[in-house]
Amino acid sequence: MADSARSSDKNPRSPLKSKVVRSQKISPPNDSRPPPPGVPDDLEDFSDRDIEQHRRVPSAPGGPIIPRSHTPGHLASKSQDRRRKPSELSIRQRSQSASQAQASQQARTTPTSANTPRPPPPSFRPSNTASDATTLNSNDGSESTGGPGSDRDGRRPIAMRSTSAIAAKPSSLPLSSSSTRQLSTTVSSRSAPKGQHIPFPPLQDPKTAPDVPPAPSSGMYWSRAPVSGAPHTSLRAHTTTLVGSNIFVFGGCDSRACFNELYVFDADAFYWSVPHVTGEIPVPLRAMTCTAVGKKLVIFGGGDGPAYYNDIYVLDTTNFRWHRPKIIGDRVPSKRRAHTACLYKNGIYIFGGGDGVRALNDVWRLDVSDMNKMSWKLVSGPERAPPPGVRETRPKPRGYHTANMVGSKLIIFGGSDGGECFNDVWVYDVDAHIWKAVSIPQTYRRLSHTATLVGSYLFIVGGHDGNEYSNDVLLLNLVTMTWDRRRVYGLPPSGRGYHGTVLYDSRLFIIGGFDGSEVFSDVWMLELAVHAYYSQISHFTIEV
């Protein structure tokens, strides 16, 4: 019995004995030199085969042992030493990937002779320095006996690393061409499965889709928005105002009546909603103006049939509450509709319109620095047209024109006085209070159109040219003050006027409108090739 006991003590392959040796004889040596250049400080950039071959190389004889506290896999190795205790299974091991666990299982079940070391992978340089966690041998493949801390056959189990530990530190070891090829194969084989792709908006059936030419990358493209949500009324002469990603649509009329409903169109989701509003709700209106001042909307003027108004309403878009601000002073503009309103600094500038008797060309400023108390100021009084042969110093009275504020300049284009459709362009300097006419050789007559500022261009969409409603897109270059007509691809909307246009996310959204017989409720999008118009976006001035 004693001889057999001594024989079992001398057996280096006893699992029980090797376990006792690891638990009792491992002690941190004093040598604290860093690992040699051939030893990677992290192994996440290698395949499982490279890691396994690298771990199975026996220790060099007499080589200094790197302290375990200096090895990057120290914590993972300690957890791996206790992996046979199910009750002490660590969180790190439970987070190991399936591929690493499978490689570790194959390494433990593959029989290997203790006297036949595996050759190192070609991506590792030979070294005579080894650690108890990761050791390398020389190129000749000579075997050496493991030092303190070696297990029964001179090998230590693989220190499996959790995914969190792998992601924490990138590898700094350069890869050879062979290991790079193996790494690329491993990464590609582990790529995530592709999910199902559902296109939105839904693709049209090629058999029933209209035949339209494809648009180049620098071209503009028409398409109808696939809207959803609450139903809304067909509208004309309404207002469309952008706040954030929402387009607030208010008022307007169809072929029978005017409305005071508020609709909200989500320009990201193409979704209509009808919010519940409270407070002093405006009367039904059409041809009024709506100006965004922060997150509040300021409504002025408008009419309904023979009625005209000069009232002011304010909507808070955060709580959908209407209120009427207090007006300070006695001077107020006349009742009107078909005018324009533009915000500059703390004032809203009102130009033109009609009062039911005549067209107007005066300019008023509404101080909106206090949304509860406002005041009016006349900055450019009305003036009749000069006699024939005398040069005009201001635009003729008009309504259904467009106005855009560019810096301190108010750009007026088109409109009508009830008898004539205009094609002129005027610039009003709100700081100097000076009108200037812009001389453009080629002109286009328009009324009830929309004008949207995109960079240094005004995009004119639709309107009436004195003969018929149009769906053309005109570009006015504000630097050269010349007209530019670009080709637009896709299936365009029908010709219309009295619609609303809003720029959002490199798209022009066209909502509603009227073609002389039908009032529309559709939403169209004009995809802009904005990179074609960015050359003068940042800094430009209007010189007339």
C-alpha positions in Angstrom: 0.0 0.0 0.0 2.8 2.4 0.9 4.6 1.6 -2.4 1.4 2.2 -4.4 0.8 5.5 -2.6 4.4 6.6 -3.3 3.9 5.5 -6.9 0.8 7.6 -7.2 2.6 10.6 -5.7 5.3 10.4 -8.3 2.8 10.2 -11.2 2.9 13.6 -12.8 -0.4 12.9 -14.6 -2.5 12.6 -11.6 -5.4 15.1 -12.0 -5.8 15.4 -8.2 -2.1 16.0 -7.7 -1.8 18.6 -10.4 -4.8 20.4 -9.0 -3.1 20.6 -5.5 0.2 21.8 -7.1 -1.6 24.6 -8.8 -3.5 25.7 -5.7 -0.5 25.5 -3.4 2.7 26.2 -5.2 1.8 29.2 -7.4 3.4 32.3 -5.9 4.0 35.7 -7.7 7.8 35.9 -8.4 9.8 39.1 -8.1 10.5 39.3 -11.8 8.1 42.0 -13.1 9.5 42.5 -16.6 6.9 43.2 -19.3 6.0 40.4 -21.7 8.3 40.0 -24.7 7.4 41.5 -28.1 6.2 38.2 -29.4 3.5 37.8 -26.8 0.3 39.7 -27.6 -1.1 41.7 -24.7 -4.6 41.0 -26.0 -6.0 38.2 -28.1 -9.3 39.4 -29.5 -7.8 40.0 -33.0 -6.9 36.3 -33.5 -9.0 33.3 -34.4 -9.8 30.5 -32.0 -7.2 28.2 -33.7 -4.4 30.7 -33.2 -5.3 31.2 -29.6 -5.5 27.5 -28.9 -2.2 26.8 -30.6 -0.5 29.7 -28.8 -1.8 28.4 -25.4 -0.6 24.8 -25.9 3.1 25.6 -26.4 5.1 24.4 -23.4 7.2 26.6 -21.3 10.8 27.3 -22.0 13.3 25.7 -19.6 14.4 28.0 -16.9 12.7 31.0 -18.5 11.5 33.7 -16.1 7.8 33.7 -15.3 5.8 36.8 -15.8 3.7 37.6 -12.7 0.1 36.8 -13.3 -0.9 40.2 -12.2 1.0 41.5 -15.3 -0.8 39.4 -17.8 -4.0 40.7 -19.5 -5.7 37.4 -19.1 -5.1 37.2 -15.4 -8.7 37.6 -14.2 -10.0 35.4 -17.0 -7.4 32.7 -16.1 -8.4 32.7 -12.5 -12.0 32.2 -13.4 -11.1 29.4 -15.8 -9.2 27.6 -13.0 -12.5 27.2 -11.2 -14.6 26.4 -14.2 -15.2 22.8 -13.0 -17.1 24.1 -9.9 -20.7 24.7 -11.2 -21.7 26.6 -8.1 -18.9 29.2 -8.6 -19.5 29.7 -12.3 -18.5 33.4 -12.9 -20.4 35.9 -14.9 -17.4 36.3 -17.2 -17.6 32.6 -18.3 -21.4 32.8 -18.9 -20.9 35.7 -21.3 -18.4 33.8 -23.4 -19.3 33.5 -27.1 -20.4 30.1 -28.4 -17.5 29.8 -30.7 -14.9 30.3 -27.9 -16.7 27.7 -25.8 -16.7 25.2 -28.6 -13.0 25.7 -29.3 -12.2 25.3 -25.6 -14.2 22.0 -25.5 -12.4 20.6 -28.5 -9.0 21.5 -27.0 -9.8 19.7 -23.8 -11.1 16.5 -25.5 -8.3 16.2 -28.1 -5.6 13.8 -27.0 -2.1 15.3 -27.1 1.2 13.8 -26.1 3.1 15.7 -23.4 6.4 15.0 -25.1 5.3 16.3 -28.5 4.7 20.0 -28.5 2.8 21.7 -31.2 4.7 24.1 -33.5 3.9 27.8 -32.9 1.7 29.5 -35.5 3.6 31.4 -38.2 2.2 34.7 -37.0 4.2 34.5 -33.7 7.9 35.1 -33.3 9.9 32.6 -31.3 10.8 33.7 -27.8 12.7 32.1 -24.9 10.6 33.9 -22.3 7.4 32.4 -21.1 4.6 33.0 -18.5 2.5 30.6 -16.6 -0.5 31.8 -18.6 1.0 32.2 -22.1 4.3 30.6 -23.2 6.2 30.3 -26.5 9.0 28.0 -27.7 11.7 28.4 -30.3 11.5 27.6 -33.9 13.1 24.2 -33.6 10.1 22.9 -31.6 12.3 21.6 -28.7 10.3 20.6 -25.6 10.9 22.0 -22.1 9.5 21.1 -18.7 6.9 23.6 -17.4 8.0 25.7 -14.5 6.1 26.4 -11.3 2.5 26.7 -12.0 2.5 24.2 -14.9 -0.3 21.6 -15.0 0.1 17.9 -15.5 1.4 18.1 -19.1 3.0 21.5 -19.1 0.0 23.2 -20.3 -2.5 25.6 -18.7 -6.1 25.7 -19.7 -7.1 28.4 -22.1 -8.0 31.7 -20.4 -11.3 32.4 -21.9 -12.2 36.0 -22.2 -15.7 37.5 -21.9 -17.1 39.7 -24.6 -16.9 42.7 -22.4 -13.2 42.2 -21.7 -12.6 41.7 -25.4 -14.3 44.9 -26.3 -12.5 46.9 -23.6 -9.0 46.9 -25.1 -7.8 46.7 -28.7 -4.8 44.6 -29.7 -1.5 46.3 -30.5 0.2 43.3 -32.1 0.7 43.6 -35.8 -0.6 40.6 -37.8 1.2 38.7 -40.5 -0.3 38.1 -43.9 -1.3 34.5 -43.0 -2.9 35.5 -39.7 -4.7 38.3 -41.4 -6.2 36.0 -44.0 -7.3 33.6 -41.2 -8.7 36.5 -39.2 -10.7 37.8 -42.1 -12.2 34.4 -42.7 -13.1 34.1 -39.1 -14.8 37.5 -38.9 -16.8 36.9 -42.1 -18.0 33.6 -40.8 -19.3 35.2 -37.7 -21.2 38.0 -39.4 -24.7 38.6 -38.0 -27.6 37.2 -40.0 -29.4 39.6 -42.2 -32.8 40.7 -41.1 -35.8 41.1 -43.2 -36.0 44.5 -45.0 -39.4 46.1 -45.4 -39.2 49.0 -47.8 -41.0 52.2 -46.9 -42.8 53.8 -48.6 -44.2 50.6 -50.3 -42.9 50.0 -53.7 -45.3 50.3 -56.6 -46.2 47.4 -58.9 -44.0 47.8 -62.0 -47.0 46.7 -64.1 -49.2 49.6 -62.8 -46.6 52.2 -61.9 -46.3 55.2 -64.3 -43.5 55.2 -66.7 -41.2 58.0 -65.6 -37.5 58.4 -66.4 -35.0 57.8 -63.6 -33.6 61.0 -61.9 -29.8 61.6 -61.9 -28.1 62.4 -58.6 -28.1 66.1 -59.4 -31.8 66.2 -60.4 -35.0 67.0 -58.5 -37.7 64.4 -58.3 -41.5 64.6 -57.7 -43.4 62.0 -55.7 -46.6 61.8 -53.8 -46.2 61.3 -50.1 -47.7 58.1 -48.7 -49.6 59.8 -45.9 -51.6 58.1 -43.1 -53.4 59.1 -39.9 -56.5 61.3 -39.3 -58.5 62.3 -42.4 -58.3 66.0 -43.2 -60.3 68.3 -45.4 -59.3 69.4 -48.9 -58.0 73.0 -48.5 -57.0 76.1 -50.4 -55.8 79.5 -49.1 -54.7 77.9 -45.8 -51.4 78.3 -43.9 -48.6 75.8 -43.6 -46.0 76.6 -40.9 -43.0 74.4 -39.8 -42.2 74.0 -36.1 -39.6 71.3 -35.5 -40.5 68.4 -37.7 -44.3 69.2 -37.7 -46.1 71.2 -40.3 -49.1 73.1 -38.7 -51.9 73.5 -41.2 -54.6 76.0 -40.2 -57.8 77.4 -41.7 -58.4 77.6 -45.4 -61.5 76.7 -47.4 -62.9 74.2 -49.8 -65.5 74.9 -52.5 -68.2 75.5 -50.0 -67.0 76.9 -46.7 -64.1 78.2 -44.6 -62.6 76.4 -41.6 -60.7 77.1 -38.4 -59.5 73.5 -37.8 -55.9 72.8 -36.9 -54.1 69.9 -38.4 -50.5 68.7 -37.7 -48.5 66.8 -40.3 -45.5 64.9 -39.1 -42.9 65.4 -41.9 -40.8 62.5 -40.7 -43.6 59.9 -40.5 -46.0 61.4 -43.1 -48.7 61.2 -40.4 -51.7 63.5 -40.0 -53.2 64.2 -36.6 -55.9 66.6 -35.2 -54.9 68.0 -31.8 -57.4 69.1 -29.3 -57.1 72.9 -29.0 -58.4 75.2 -26.2 -58.6 78.9 -25.5 -59.8 81.7 -27.8 -60.0 79.8 -31.1 -60.0 82.0 -34.2 -63.1 82.3 -36.5 -63.0 80.4 -39.8 -60.4 82.1 -42.0 -58.8 82.0 -45.4 -55.9 83.9 -47.0 -54.5 84.9 -43.6 -50.9 84.7 -42.6 -49.2 82.4 -39.9 -45.7 83.2 -38.7 -43.7 81.0 -36.4 -42.1 82.9 -33.4 -40.2 80.2 -31.6 -42.8 77.6 -30.7 -45.7 79.9 -31.1 -47.7 80.7 -34.2 -49.0 84.3 -34.8 -52.1 84.5 -37.0 -53.0 87.8 -38.6 -55.9 89.0 -40.9 -57.8 86.8 -43.3 -61.4 86.6 -44.3 -64.4 84.5 -44.9 -66.6 85.4 -47.8 -67.3 89.2 -47.7 -65.8 89.5 -44.2 -62.3 90.8 -43.6 -60.3 90.8 -40.4 -57.2 92.4 -38.8 -57.3 90.3 -35.6 -54.3 88.6 -34.0 -54.3 85.1 -32.5 -51.4 83.3 -30.9 -51.2 79.5 -30.7 -48.8 77.8 -28.3 -47.7 74.6 -30.0 -46.6 73.0 -26.8 -50.1 72.9 -25.2 -52.3 73.8 -28.2 -53.9 76.8 -26.5 -55.1 79.8 -28.4 -55.1 83.3 -27.0 -55.5 86.9 -28.2 -52.7 89.3 -27.1 -53.3 92.8 -25.9 -52.7 95.5 -28.6 -51.0 98.6 -27.3 -51.7 101.8 -29.2 -54.4 103.0 -31.6 -52.8 102.6 -34.9 -53.5 99.3 -36.5 -53.5 98.1 -40.1 -56.7 98.0 -42.1 -58.6 94.7 -42.4 -57.1 92.6 -45.1 -56.4 89.2 -46.6 -54.0 87.8 -49.3 -51.1 89.7 -47.7 -47.7 88.4 -46.6 -45.9 88.3 -43.3 -42.2 87.8 -42.5 -40.3 87.7 -39.2 -37.2 89.9 -38.8 -35.6 90.3 -35.4 -38.5 90.9 -33.0 -41.0 92.2 -35.6 -43.4 90.7 -38.1 -43.5 92.7 -41.4 -46.9 92.8 -43.1 -47.0 93.8 -46.8 -49.9 94.3 -49.2 -53.1 92.3 -49.5 -56.6 93.6 -50.2 -59.4 95.0 -48.0 -62.3 94.0 -50.2 -62.3 97.4 -52.0 -58.8 97.9 -53.3 -55.4 96.3 -53.2 -52.8 97.5 -50.7 -49.0 98.1 -50.8 -48.3 99.5 -47.3 -45.8 97.9 -44.8 -46.6 97.4 -41.2 -44.4 96.1 -38.3 -45.9 94.1 -35.5 -43.7 94.0 -32.4 -43.7 90.5 -31.0 -41.0 90.8 -28.3 -43.8 90.2 -25.8 -46.3 87.6 -26.9 -48.9 88.9 -24.6 -48.6 92.6 -25.4 -48.0 93.7 -29.0 -47.9 97.0 -30.9 -48.2 98.1 -34.5 -46.0 100.6 -36.4 -46.5 101.8 -40.0 -43.0 101.7 -41.7 -44.0 102.4 -45.3 -47.3 104.1 -46.0 -49.7 103.4 -48.9 -49.0 105.1 -52.2 -50.9 105.2 -55.4 -49.4 104.3 -58.7 -47.5 107.2 -60.3 -48.7 108.7 -63.6 -47.7 107.1 -66.9 -44.0 107.6 -67.8 -42.9 108.2 -64.2 -40.7 105.5 -62.7 -42.3 103.6 -59.8 -40.6 103.9 -56.4 -42.5 101.0 -54.8 -44.4 98.0 -56.0 -48.0 98.4 -57.1 -50.7 97.4 -54.7 -51.2 93.7 -54.8 -52.3 90.5 -53.1 -51.6 86.8 -53.5 -47.9 87.6 -54.0 -45.0 86.1 -52.1 -42.5 87.7 -49.6 -39.3 86.2 -48.2 -36.9 87.8 -45.7 -33.2 87.4 -46.6 -31.2 89.1 -44.0 -32.7 92.6 -43.8 -34.1 92.5 -47.3 -37.7 91.7 -48.1 -38.1 90.0 -51.5 -41.5 90.6 -53.1 -42.5 88.6 -56.3 -45.6 88.5 -58.4 -49.2 88.9 -57.2 -52.2 90.6 -58.6 -54.3 93.7 -58.1 -57.5 92.0 -59.3 -56.9 93.0 -62.9 -53.3 92.3 -63.7 -50.9 89.4 -62.9 -47.5 90.8 -62.0 -44.0 89.5 -62.9 -41.8 92.0 -61.1 -39.4 91.5 -58.3 -38.9 94.1 -55.6 -36.5 94.4 -52.6 -37.4 96.3 -49.5 -34.6 97.1 -47.0 -36.4 97.1 -43.7 -33.4 98.8 -42.0 -33.0 101.7 -44.5 -36.7 101.7 -45.5 -35.9 101.8 -49.2 -37.6 100.1 -52.1 -35.7 99.0 -55.1 -36.9 97.3 -58.3 -34.9 94.4 -59.7 -34.4 94.4 -63.4 -34.5 90.9 -64.8 -34.6 90.3 -68.6 -36.6 87.1 -68.5 -39.8 87.3 -66.4 -42.6 85.0 -65.3 -46.1 86.1 -64.3 -47.4 84.4 -61.1 -50.1 84.8 -58.5 -51.2 82.4 -55.7 -47.9 80.6 -56.0 -45.4 79.8 -53.2 -41.8 80.9 -52.8 -39.4 79.0 -50.5 -35.8 80.0 -49.7 -33.3 77.2 -50.3 -29.8 78.4 -49.9 -29.3 81.4 -52.2 -32.3 80.4 -54.4 -36.0 81.1 -54.2 -38.0 78.0 -55.3 -41.2 79.2 -57.0 -43.8 76.3 -57.1 -47.1 76.4 -59.0 -49.4 79.4 -59.2 -51.4 81.0 -61.9 -49.7 82.8 -64.8 -52.7 84.8 -65.9 -53.9 82.1 -68.2 -53.8 78.8 -66.4 -52.6 77.1 -63.3 -49.0 75.8 -63.5 -47.0 73.1 -61.8 -43.6 74.5 -62.9 -40.7 74.9 -60.6 -38.8 78.2 -61.1 -35.5 79.1 -59.4 -34.6 82.7 -58.7 -30.8 83.1 -58.1 -30.6 85.8 -55.4 -26.9 86.5 -56.1 -27.1 87.1 -59.8 -30.8 88.0 -59.8 -31.6 85.7 -62.8 -34.2 83.1 -63.4 -33.2 79.5 -63.7 -35.5 76.6 -64.9 -34.3 73.2 -64.0 -35.6 69.9 -65.2 -37.6 68.0 -62.6 -38.0 64.2 -62.8 -40.8 62.0 -61.7 -44.6 62.4 -62.0 -45.5 66.0 -61.0 -48.7 67.1 -59.3 -51.4 68.8 -61.3 -51.1 72.5 -61.8 -52.4 74.4 -58.8 -52.4 77.6 -56.8 -53.4 78.7 -53.2 -51.4 75.7 -51.9 -48.8 75.7 -49.1 -45.1 74.8 -49.3 -42.7 74.0 -46.5 -39.0 73.0 -46.7 -37.9 70.2 -44.4 -35.1 67.6 -44.7 -34.1 68.6 -48.2 -37.7 68.2 -49.4 -40.4 70.7 -50.4 -43.7 69.5 -49.1 -46.7 70.8 -51.1 -50.0 70.6 -49.3 -53.4 71.1 -50.8 -54.3 73.7 -53.4 -56.8 74.6 -56.1 -56.7 74.1 -59.9 -59.8 76.2 -60.8 -62.3 73.4 -60.4 -61.0 71.0 -57.7 -59.7 71.6 -54.2 -56.9 69.1 -53.2 -56.1 67.3 -50.0 -52.9 65.5 -51.2 -49.3 66.0 -50.1 -46.5 66.1 -52.7 -42.8 66.0 -52.2 -40.1 67.6 -54.3 -36.8 65.9 -53.5 -34.1 68.5 -53.9 -30.6 67.8 -55.1 -29.4 70.3 -52.4 -25.7 69.8 -53.1 -26.3 71.5 -56.5 -27.3 74.7 -54.6 -24.8 74.9 -51.8 -22.1 76.9 -53.4 -23.5 80.2 -52.2 -25.6 79.1 -49.2 -23.4 80.3 -46.3 -22.6 83.9 -47.2 -24.3 86.0 -49.9 -25.8 89.5 -50.1 -28.5 90.9 -52.3 -27.3 93.8 -54.4 -29.9 95.7 -56.4 
